[in-house]
Amino acid sequence: MRSDKEIIEDLQSRVLAYEPLFQSLFYSLPQEIKGHAIKIIEQNFSAFDGGTTNEESLKKLKAAKVIASRVSGAKL
């Protein structure tokens, strides 16, 4: 059985891999599809904003927006 430290290190490595993978895939899309995807991303975050009241959840949402902005190029 893996230790908590090994599990955390595995998750951190996955996170480091996912961002450049998603960013590469996103930037490979045609501009029309990217524009549509950004609209959907904005709508989803807007819905999260409206339904989130917990302070800890709001912090995580803010951090998620930063990552989504970096990956998509959108200003969220």
PyMOL commands that set and color helices and strands:
alter all, ss='L'
color gray80, all
select helices_A, chain A and resi 4-28+31-51+55-72
alter helices_A, ss='H'
color red, helices_A
deselect
rebuild
show_as cartoon
